[in-house]
Amino acid sequence: MTDVLPGPDLEAAIRAGVERGLDAAPVIPDLAERVRAAPSPRRFRPLLAVAASVAVVLLAVGVIVDLLTSAHDAGPDRTGRSTAAPTPTTPDDSASRLGGPPYPVTARDDDKTTAARSVGTWVPVWVAGYDGPVALSTTAAYGPFLRVQFQDGSPARSGGFHLSGRSGVCPPVRGGLLSTTGRLTSRDAIPAVGCVGPAEPLSLAFDSVLDRMTQVGVSASGVLTLYQKDTPLAQFVHQGRTRPRWSTGGTLPGGVVGAWSVFGLPTEGLDEKQAIPLGGLAFLTLGGDGRYDGSSRCTVLSGTFEVGADGKATFSAPRVSDHSCPSGPRATGSLKDVARVAHFGNFLALYDKHGRVLAELQSQLPAAIVGSWERPALRPAVRVTFGSDGRLALTGACGLADWTYSLRPSGAFSAQSHPVAQKCVGPVDPAGMVHVLQATALVTQTSRGELVLSDGTGKVLATLVRLVGG
Amino acid sequence: VTFEEFVAARGQALLRFAFVLTADPHLAEDVLQTALLKALRHWRRVERSAQPEAYVRRIVVTTWADHWRRASSSEVAGDVPEGRTEDPADRIGTADEMWQALAALAPRQRAVLVLRYYLDLDDEQIARQLGISRVTVRTQRSRALATLRERWTPTADVTNGGSHD
C-alpha cells in the first residue's frame, strides 16, 4: 500500500490520493449475487402483458355482470343476512388499521398538472402499515424518500416524469414512469448496490407502498399522497418546504386522551426561546380527568387541560419537577402556550395562538385489551373477543361476520367488518354489537376494569365486562 | 450484455468511482443507484455504446453534479466552523492524508480533480460532464490545487515516479 507520496509532482500525489480513495471505497462482496437475485423489470414484461390482457377481459366481464345484476342489488337483503362475500380487508391492510393519513385526502381528478407539481424530493409523514413515528426531518438524508423528476432531466423538454423511491439505506430503488395526471404507467426497480444494516419496519412498510402504489396526487396545500386506486398509502411533504398544517378532522375531545410520544419539534420561524417549545419533552399523557403529565429524561411536568370539540385547547402552566436533572436547560415546557390541538388518526399536533406548531405527537403502542368480553345487560349474550393479532370475533349469534380492529393507547378505536355468507336461523346481532362496533371511536377502561365504548362525541355506546377466563 | 450482468461485473468498480467523487460511502451508493436507474431506462442505448462502463460513469458524474447543485441551492449547511486554523498535523505527507484532503475539498473542486487525474479528461470534457464552463473548470482546479499545495509536503523520494507499495 502506498504510504509515502511521490516526490515534488503534486499531480502524481493527487493520483495516489485518489487511488487510496478507491481502496477505501465500500465493498459489497455479494453484489453480483444480489443483482442476479433481484427481479428484472424486463423479465416480467411478458407476464405483465398477459396480466394486463386478463385484467381487461375481467374488467369487461365485471362491467357486464354489474349491469345485469344492478337491479337485484338496488336494496338491502330483506333477511338482513349477508348474501355476498365482499373481498375482505386483510389484517395487513394497515392503512385502515393503523391510523389514517394525517392530511386530508382529497378526491383525485384528471388534473394534468399533477406530475409537474410532484417534481421534487419528498419525505414521508405517514406510511400505511407502519406504526412507529415517522421522522419529520426536512432533509431526506438516508431515510425513506420519494423523488419525482423530469424523465429527461430537463424541465424545458418535459418528455415525461419519473418517480423513484428508496425506503432506507439498504433496499432497492423502486419507481416508474408517471403520466401527466400522476398515474403510474410502468414500473421499474433497480437492485440495491449497497446495504448498511437490516431493513427496519418503516422501510419495509415503505417498500410495500412503493410496490402497490398506482397513482400520485398533490393537494393544493402541497401534500403528496400515493394511492393504490383510491386508497391512500402514504403522504409526503416536500423536502425543505414548510409543512402544511394538519387536518383538524378526527375525533375530539375524546380522541386526545391517552399517552403520546413527541416526535416533532419544529423550529422553523421560531426564535431560540421558542425553539424548545416543549423543552425536550418526550412523552405527554392526557388523562380523561383533564390532567396531563409530561416527561423528558429527567423532568416531570403536570397540570390540567381542556380541549373543546372545536379543537380549542387550554393547558395550565405546568408544575415542574426536575430534581434529577443535571445542570443545563430544563424542560420547563410551553404547554401553557397551546391554544389548539388537531387530531387525526394516531397523530396529534399542538398549536399556539398564532397557529404555529409547537409539537407533533404520535400515540404510543396499543394497549392490550386482548381477551373475551360481553355486555352483561343483554341476553342472549354476545361475546366480543379481541385478538392479539388485530382480529375481533363476535360469537353468540349468527351472521355477525369477521372483524379486524385497531386500538391505540389514546383510546382511538376502529373496526372493520368482513361479512361472510352464512346460513342463519335466528336473530342477527341481538345485542346490537355490529352497530356499536362500527360507531365506536374511543375505548376507555374504568377503574373496575370495564371496557367503555364511546362514539366520537363521547357518548357511551356500550360497557363490556371481561369474561372470567376470557 | 444484460443490465444485471453489467451491474454484477462492474457495479463494484462504479461504486468505487462514485465514492471518490462523493467522498461519502452512503452518498456514493445513492448516486450510483440513481445513475443505474437512469441507465436501466436507456439500457439499449447504453449497451450499444462502444464503452458501456464509460457511458454509465458519465451518468454517475452528471448525477453527482445534479446532486450537489441541488444541495447547494436547497440544503442548509451544517455546523462547519469557519476560519479553520492551520494545524501542522494537517500536513499532507501520505496517500491517506492526500485522500483525506481530497475528501475535504468542495464537491465541485474534488470532481474536477478526480475527472482530470483519475479519468484523464481535458477541460472541455470535464466542463461538459459537470455542466459548467471551461473557465469554471480551470478556476475550480486552480483553487483545489492551491489548497492542496498549501498543505502538501513533497518528499525527496521520486525515484519510481509515484508508484509505491
Boltz contact constraints between the chains, C-beta under 6 A:
constraints:
  - contact:
      token1: [A, 2]
      token2: [B, 95]
      max_distance: 6.0
  - contact:
      token1: [A, 2]
      token2: [B, 164]
      max_distance: 6.0
  - contact:
      token1: [A, 3]
      token2: [B, 94]
      max_distance: 6.0
  - contact:
      token1: [A, 4]
      token2: [B, 155]
      max_distance: 6.0
  - contact:
      token1: [A, 5]
      token2: [B, 95]
      max_distance: 6.0
  - contact:
      token1: [A, 6]
      token2: [B, 162]
      max_distance: 6.0
  - contact:
      token1: [A, 7]
      token2: [B, 154]
      max_distance: 6.0
  - contact:
      token1: [A, 7]
      token2: [B, 155]
      max_distance: 6.0
  - contact:
      token1: [A, 7]
      token2: [B, 158]
      max_distance: 6.0
  - contact:
      token1: [A, 8]
      token2: [B, 154]
      max_distance: 6.0
  - contact:
      token1: [A, 10]
      token2: [B, 149]
      max_distance: 6.0
  - contact:
      token1: [A, 12]
      token2: [B, 162]
      max_distance: 6.0
  - contact:
      token1: [A, 13]
      token2: [B, 98]
      max_distance: 6.0
  - contact:
      token1: [A, 14]
      token2: [B, 113]
      max_distance: 6.0
  - contact:
      token1: [A, 14]
      token2: [B, 117]
      max_distance: 6.0
  - contact:
      token1: [A, 15]
      token2: [B, 117]
      max_distance: 6.0
  - contact:
      token1: [A, 16]
      token2: [B, 95]
      max_distance: 6.0
  - contact:
      token1: [A, 17]
      token2: [B, 95]
      max_distance: 6.0
  - contact:
      token1: [A, 17]
      token2: [B, 98]
      max_distance: 6.0
  - contact:
      token1: [A, 17]
      token2: [B, 99]
      max_distance: 6.0
  - contact:
      token1: [A, 17]
      token2: [B, 102]
      max_distance: 6.0
  - contact:
      token1: [A, 18]
      token2: [B, 20]
      max_distance: 6.0
  - contact:
      token1: [A, 18]
      token2: [B, 114]
      max_distance: 6.0
  - contact:
      token1: [A, 18]
      token2: [B, 118]
      max_distance: 6.0
  - contact:
      token1: [A, 20]
      token2: [B, 95]
      max_distance: 6.0
  - contact:
      token1: [A, 20]
      token2: [B, 96]
      max_distance: 6.0
  - contact:
      token1: [A, 20]
      token2: [B, 99]
      max_distance: 6.0
  - contact:
      token1: [A, 21]
      token2: [B, 20]
      max_distance: 6.0
  - contact:
      token1: [A, 21]
      token2: [B, 99]
      max_distance: 6.0
  - contact:
      token1: [A, 22]
      token2: [B, 16]
      max_distance: 6.0
  - contact:
      token1: [A, 22]
      token2: [B, 20]
      max_distance: 6.0
  - contact:
      token1: [A, 25]
      token2: [B, 16]
      max_distance: 6.0
  - contact:
      token1: [A, 25]
      token2: [B, 19]
      max_distance: 6.0
  - contact:
      token1: [A, 26]
      token2: [B, 25]
      max_distance: 6.0
  - contact:
      token1: [A, 31]
      token2: [B, 11]
      max_distance: 6.0
  - contact:
      token1: [A, 31]
      token2: [B, 12]
      max_distance: 6.0
  - contact:
      token1: [A, 32]
      token2: [B, 8]
      max_distance: 6.0
  - contact:
      token1: [A, 35]
      token2: [B, 4]
      max_distance: 6.0
  - contact:
      token1: [A, 35]
      token2: [B, 7]
      max_distance: 6.0
  - contact:
      token1: [A, 35]
      token2: [B, 8]
      max_distance: 6.0
  - contact:
      token1: [A, 40]
      token2: [B, 4]
      max_distance: 6.0
  - contact:
      token1: [A, 142]
      token2: [B, 26]
      max_distance: 6.0
  - contact:
      token1: [A, 173]
      token2: [B, 33]
      max_distance: 6.0
  - contact:
      token1: [A, 173]
      token2: [B, 37]
      max_distance: 6.0
  - contact:
      token1: [A, 190]
      token2: [B, 36]
      max_distance: 6.0
  - contact:
      token1: [A, 190]
      token2: [B, 37]
      max_distance: 6.0
  - contact:
      token1: [A, 190]
      token2: [B, 40]
      max_distance: 6.0
  - contact:
      token1: [A, 193]
      token2: [B, 11]
      max_distance: 6.0
  - contact:
      token1: [A, 193]
      token2: [B, 29]
      max_distance: 6.0
  - contact:
      token1: [A, 193]
      token2: [B, 32]
      max_distance: 6.0
  - contact:
      token1: [A, 193]
      token2: [B, 33]
      max_distance: 6.0
  - contact:
      token1: [A, 194]
      token2: [B, 29]
      max_distance: 6.0
  - contact:
      token1: [A, 240]
      token2: [B, 74]
      max_distance: 6.0
